[in-house]
Amino acid sequence: MKFGKRILEQADRLAEFTEDEGRLTRTYLTPKHREAGEQIAAWMREAGMEAGFDALGNVVGRYAGDRADAPVVLTGSHMDTVVDAGRYDGTFGILTAIACVQDLHKRRKRLPFAFEIVAFCDEEGVRFGVTLIGSRALAGRFTPEMLKARDKDGVTLKEALVAFGGRPEAIPLLSRKGIAAFVESHIEQGPVLLDEGLPVGVVTSIAGASRVKARVTGLAGHAGTVPMPGRRDALAAAAEMALAVERHCASRPRELVGTVGKFAIAGGGAVNVIPGSVEFTIDLRSGNDAHRKAAVAELQVALNEIAQRRGVTLDWDLFFELEAMPCDEALQAALAESVKAHGVAVRHLPSGAGHDAMELAHIAPMAMLFVRCGDGGISHNPRETMTAEDADIATSVLLHFLENFQPPNP
Ligand SMILES: [Zn+2]
């Protein structure tokens, strides 16, 4: 095994940079962010790259191309974590790329492009409630407003950045142009590859989302005196609607997923009162915007039918919509060739979770490689796991891709 064992050891080492005793939590602009970043930069230099922090706290490593004016191919993933995180989410995408460069450097091989690895400073948004901070800046989509975001102690992002040694005034200069490709490797964070016995998969798109706040209004009444036939029970109606959402999405397993994540009786309810008003949320996600929008429309009709039959009213507030971000077709095909070259069946799959790649897609052709997630596909959890064998195959696939990629002539 060429790469896998070392990558897992490095992931273990990075997991030691944690703010919380006994579990992994590493948030933006903290001392642990700095220590982890310095370790990553040291590994980048050891692999033959120039590396250091940028104005926002991203760690950027550069492996020069075969000529000074070569185009740039970018990769990377995030170095921050959620609270009580797994050790491969984000981290793997950084380490696998460093391993590729180390191998190229050892062979004294230069590519027809400069290869840059970015360890993004904050994707999860745990500290300031702003997600994808590092990648937004590279995409030119970081707004000055974001500097005003505060953490739980009232410290602004700007104050924390200055204390970290960053340069808020230089953030606009981080915006990149003319990038030939952005390719991010990431642990799948789901069970699809695990269930199909595959080490890696090629991502088709990063899912879009629709979110609805629904309010069901019936008629509150005495639990003892109102006969069953005439009741307009908002809770029973809302429960039937939640099951309808589940049924609708379950019947289209390759198209979308749907979740009723909040569900509450107005005022909390009482043991002897027929619920008069219930609010719940629906979260629908799909790699295909047409499927997602059709599901929103069909569910609205289906839930209104339930409301009508039960004599309640349904208020429907579609309060959030995010378009899916499709991966570049040519890059997907190239990644698929590299997967095939390793004797692995090519599985295309959408990403249900958001990633830094969705920001970079605004400025460059984008693709993602997923790596199998063990233990039922659990992630954002200390049980998140990956094997050295899979890390090894994924790294070989990325290296094969890099050595065969011909950037288009600018
Ligand atoms: Zn991640």
Residues whose N, C-alpha, C, O or C-beta is under 5 A from the ligand:
A	BS01	ZN	D89 G90
